[in-house]
Amino acid sequence: MEIDPVVHRFAEDHFGLPRINVFHEDGRAFVEKTKEKWDYILHDVFTGGTVPAHLFTKEMWKSVKAALAEHGVLTVVCSFVVL
């Protein structure tokens, strides 16, 4: 899952990201509508100094929990740039 196709292509071209099927949409919208259960969800949010608030609400975490398989793993990575 990557909201920006340019970032995805850059990761493939410059960081060796395998050529896999990636959904280009907002992560919250995806987990709210998915019917699948996922074994692993990586919630990785890099920002330029602001927190995308819609990705850190109680409703978002409930949606992520619902999307995880019974013994699924959630990893959360938050990177913030403070100037």
Secondary structure as GFF3:
##gff-version 3
##sequence-region A 1 83
A	DSSP	alpha_helix	5	15	.	.	.	ID=ss1
A	DSSP	alpha_helix	27	33	.	.	.	ID=ss2
A	DSSP	beta_strand	38	47	.	.	.	ID=ss3
A	DSSP	three_ten_helix	53	55	.	.	.	ID=ss4
A	DSSP	alpha_helix	58	67	.	.	.	ID=ss5
A	DSSP	beta_strand	68	80	.	.	.	ID=ss6
###
